[in-house]
């Protein structure tokens, strides 16, 4: 079933009258269809499409539809609207299948394009990380070499200083003898 209440009511020639239960079900399905199309449903549009005569009757139908698990949302009494948060699906009209295929193909192309962009970004990030690791290793080697040079220079000066002190001590000892 994929028809709407307003289509039933305006059908030429007129269709046979619906039982109250069938009329309510068709109105609920129409509400689901409208909620699939828009996320904010204005009361005036719903009253017209569902052929209801009051906001109270509309709110009762929406509440019953929520309890039936057909949709979720919240009322905006001041703004005279219903804000859809979730809606169940409906049967697809055969005429809509080509449009659905085109939309899915477009989505698939966009997903493939996004995947290419993300793959490129991942490669760039890996390359950058590898470059950074190599740069860090080179810097560490440079620091290690300079530190070794400094330590070698200091140990030479310490050895030279010790030698000078020993020479002075030896001269002093010779002078004392």
Residue, then its C-alpha position, 0 to 999 in steps of 0.5 A: x500500500x503506497x497511496x495517500x488519503x488525499x489521493x483516495x478522497x480525490x479519486x475519480x470516479x469516487x472509490x467506495x467508502x472506507x470503514x472507520x478502521x481503514x480510514x484511520x489506517x490510511x490517514x496514518x500511512x499518509x502521515x508516514x508518507x508526509x513525514x518521510x518527505x518533510x521533517x517539520x509538518x505544519x498543522x494546516x498542511x496535515x489537516x488538509x492532506x488528512x481531511x481532518x477538521x480540528x487540531x485536536x483530531x490531528x494530534x490524536x491521530x499523531x499520538x496514536x501513530x506514535x504509539x503504533x511505532x510509525x513515527x517519533x517526534x515532538x509537537x510544537x503547539x505554538x508553532x502549530x507543527x510536528x517535528x519528526x525525529x524518526x519515521x518508519x518506511x512505506x511500500x515503494x510505488x513502482x514509479x519511484x523505483x527508478x528515482x530510488x536507483x538514481x539516488x542510490x547511484x548518486x550516493x554510491x558515487x559520492x561515497x566512492x569519491x569520499x573514500x578516495x579523498x580519505x585514502x589520499x589523506x591517510x597516505x599523506x598522513x603515513x608519509x608525513x609520519x614516516x618523514x617525521x620519524x626519519x627527521x627525528x632519528x637524524x636529529x637524535x643522531x646529530x645530538x648524540x654525535x655532538x654530545x659525544x664530541x663534547x664529552x670527548x673534549x671535556x675528558x681531554x681537558x680533564x686529562x690535561x688538567x690532571x696531567x698539569x696538576x701531576x706535573x706541578x705536584x711532581x715539580x713541587x716534590x722535586x723542589x722539596x727534596 
